[in-house]
Amino acid sequence: MDVYRQVSLLDLNGINTRYQARLNAHGIFTPLDFYAAPLPLLKQQVFRSIHGYYWYLRLRGYEIDAIDFGRKSFGNMYALQNQTNDPKELAKLLMNLCEG
């Protein structure tokens, strides 16, 4: 708690002037105010999203940013040297992309 007395809202990583203005509009002016704010206020009024919950946890020492959610999709890209309409060349390209 002592560390929150020594810093401002803008000293918190991820709080910019826009978030500071939102917090100030709800009576939160210091990191201690931020810490004391109830979860429903942060979730439903200040951030109006899950970010309020994330901030609630961060301020209490949870390492939520270190979570690895794994890969959700795969992508592959290939650029042709020359444009072509040749079915054989396009079939090679398609095979390379599918095997990727």
Secondary structure, 3 states (H helix, E strand, C coil): CHHHHCCCHHHCCCCCHHHHHHHHHCCCCCHHHHHHCCHHHHHHHHCCCCHHHHHHHHCCCCCHHHCCCCCCCCCCCCCCCCCCCCHHHHHHHHHHHHHC
